C-alpha cells in the first residue's frame, strides 16, 4: 500500500513538475551565466586548490570532498544500473543533460550559500535555509526546507545507501534472503554509530583517504572493460542517442521512459539544484563567493560525467543486455563478472562498501547542519547521542526494506527540497550573477579577488563580505 502510494507521488513529481523546474531553471542559469560551467573550466580547477584565507577553517577542496562524498556513492553504481535496466540506453544521455544543465544551478546555489553564510561556533555555516530566510524575511519556508533535508539525508538516502550496500552481497553463496541483509545492515549501522559518537575518527580518515583512490581505480577498471570490448562502443553510442530521442516510446509511457529515469537517477546522483551541496559550500573559507560556486560545478562533473558514465559504459560494453529483472547491483556485478571473472563482483562489493560508508557520513553532515539551523545553536550532548542512535537505527532498517519503496521515499523527499530551493535561487540568482561579473572583471583587470556585498547591491544583511 505504502509502496504504491509513494510510487504515484514520485511519478507525479518527476513526470512533469520537477523536469520542468530543473531543466528550465538550469537552462536559465546557463544562459544568464554565459555557460559558466563550460567556459570557466580552468577557473574551476584553479579555485579548488585555494587555501583558506586565514590559514584556518575549511578549504575549498575539503568542502568539495564533503559534497562529493555525499554525491559519489551508491547512486553512481546502483542508480545508473537501475536507470539503464528500466529506462533503457537513452537514460545515459538524459543523465548527461541534467548534469551539464544542472551544473549551472549548482554554481548559483553554492555562490548564494557563500554570500549568505553566517558565523558559527566552528567557523562559517550556511546553506539554502539561510538564503531562503533572507528572501522571505521569515523562517517558516526555511524550516520546511530543512525538515525535507533531514528526511532526505537522514532517512531516505541513508536507508537507500544501506540497502544498496547489502544488495551487492546477494551474488555470493552465503547470502540468505531472510537474514543476511539485516546482519549487514546491523554491522554498517554499528560502525557508523561508532564513528558518529566519536570513536571512529581513524576509520573516517582511512576511508576518506581510500575513496579518492577507489574512485580512480573504479574509472580505470571501467576503462579496461571498455577497451576489452571496444568493438561494441559504436553501437552503444548509437543506441544511447537513438533511444534518447525515440519520442514515440517516451510519450507512450513517460513514467517508465529514459527521460524520466535519466533525470531521476541523474538528480539523485549529482543533486544539482536540490540544495544539499550549498550546506558544505558555505563552510569553505574563500576570498570570493564565486570560487566556491565554480568548485561545485566541478563536483557535478566528477559525479555524473566521470563516475556515472564509467558505470554506464562498463555495463553496456559487457555485452549483457539490460532488463528490469537484473536492475541494481546484479546488473553491475554480472557485467563486470562476465569480463573480469570472479574479480568483478568482489571489486564492486569493495567499491560499494567504501562509497556507501562515506555517503552515509556525508549525508549525516548535512543533517547536522539542518539540526543546527532548526535549533539556532549547537545541540546538547544528550540530544546528539539520541539523534545519532536514531540515525544508526535508520541505516539498519533500510538494509531490509523494499528497494522500490526506498527509491520512492528518497525521490519524494529530494523532490520536496528541489521544489523549494529552485524557485528561491531563481529569484536570488541576480546577486550570484552580479558576483560572477565582479569576479570576472577583477580577474581580467588583474585586481585582488576580494568581495564586498556593496559591489552587488545586496539588500539583505549578512555576516560576511561587509
Secondary structure, 3 states (H helix, E strand, C coil): CHHHHHHHHHHHHHHHHHHHHHHHHHHHHHHHCCCHHHHCHHHHHHHCCCCCCCCCCECHHHHHHHHHHHHCCHHHHHHHHHHHHHHCCHHHHHHHHHHHHHHHHHHHHHHHHHHCCEEECCEEECCHHHHHHHHHCCCHHHHHHHHHHHHHHHHHHHHHHHHHHHHHHHHCCCCCCCCHHHHHHHHHHHHHHHHHHCCCHHHHHHHHHHHHHHHHHHHHHHHHHHHHCHHHHHHHHHHHHHHHCCHHHHHHCHHHCHHHHHHHHHHHHHCCCCCCHHHHHCCECCCCHHHHHHHHHHHHHHHHHHHHHHHHHHHHCCCCCCCHHHCCHHHHHHHHHHHHCHHHHHHHHHHHHHHHHHHHHHHHHHHHHHHHHHHCCCCCHHHHHHHHHHHHHHHHHHCCCCHHHHHHHHHHHHHHHHHHHHHHHHHHHHHHHHHHHHHHHHHHCCCCCCCCHHHHCCCCCCCCCC
